[in-house]
Amino acid sequence: MLVLCARKELKIRYNSLKYLAPYRIGVVNGYVNTPELDRADFLKKDGVTNDLQNIRKLVRGRVDLILEEKNLMDF
């Protein structure tokens, strides 16, 4: 299952992908995301080569959200 993880202070709430347009979203290049997210050209997607880079960018404030596997984030 894929989840969006955000920096806590942003308090992001959304009902559709259009609500996420103002935010920088970290994704891992080559991963299959949801078809809706992959087609959403209006989103600011910032690609990296692995999950750890994605998490580090979120922690350092270089992206606002990341798309990751729930099991990885729970770990």
C-alpha positions as CSV (number, residue, x, y, z in Angstrom):
1,M,0.0,0.0,0.0
2,L,1.3,3.4,-0.9
3,V,1.0,6.3,1.5
4,L,1.8,10.0,1.4
5,C,4.0,11.2,4.2
6,A,4.2,14.9,5.0
7,R,6.2,17.2,7.2
8,K,4.1,17.5,10.3
9,E,4.1,21.3,10.5
10,L,2.5,21.6,7.1
11,K,-0.8,20.0,8.3
12,I,-1.7,19.0,4.8
13,R,-5.3,17.8,4.2
14,Y,-6.6,16.9,0.8
15,N,-9.6,15.4,-1.0
16,S,-8.0,15.0,-4.4
17,L,-4.7,15.3,-6.1
18,K,-5.5,18.9,-7.2
19,Y,-5.2,19.9,-3.5
20,L,-1.6,18.8,-3.6
21,A,-0.6,21.1,-6.5
22,P,1.2,23.7,-4.3
23,Y,3.5,21.1,-2.7
24,R,6.7,19.4,-3.8
25,I,6.2,15.6,-3.8
26,G,9.2,13.2,-3.6
27,V,8.9,10.1,-5.7
28,V,11.3,7.3,-6.5
29,N,12.2,7.2,-10.2
30,G,11.1,3.9,-11.9
31,Y,8.6,3.0,-9.2
32,V,5.0,2.3,-10.3
33,N,2.8,4.8,-8.4
34,T,-0.9,5.1,-8.8
35,P,-2.0,5.7,-12.4
36,E,-3.7,8.9,-11.3
37,L,-0.5,10.3,-9.7
38,D,1.7,9.3,-12.6
39,R,-0.7,11.1,-15.0
40,A,-1.0,14.2,-12.9
41,D,1.3,16.6,-14.8
42,F,0.1,19.5,-12.7
43,L,1.9,18.1,-9.6
44,K,5.5,19.1,-8.7
45,K,7.1,15.7,-8.6
46,D,10.8,15.5,-7.5
47,G,12.4,12.1,-8.4
48,V,15.2,10.4,-6.6
49,T,16.9,7.0,-7.1
50,N,16.0,5.3,-3.9
51,D,13.7,5.4,-0.8
52,L,16.4,6.6,1.6
53,Q,17.0,9.7,-0.5
54,N,13.3,10.4,-0.6
55,I,13.0,10.2,3.2
56,R,16.1,12.3,3.8
57,K,14.7,15.0,1.5
58,L,11.5,15.1,3.5
59,V,13.3,15.3,6.8
60,R,15.5,18.1,5.5
61,G,12.6,20.1,4.1
62,R,13.6,19.8,0.5
63,V,10.2,18.2,-0.4
64,D,6.8,18.7,1.4
65,L,5.5,15.1,0.9
66,I,6.9,11.8,-0.2
67,L,5.1,8.8,-1.7
68,E,6.3,5.5,-0.1
69,E,5.3,2.0,0.8
70,K,3.5,1.9,4.1
71,N,5.5,-1.1,5.3
72,L,8.7,0.8,4.7
73,M,7.5,3.9,6.6
74,D,6.3,1.8,9.5
75,F,9.7,0.2,9.7
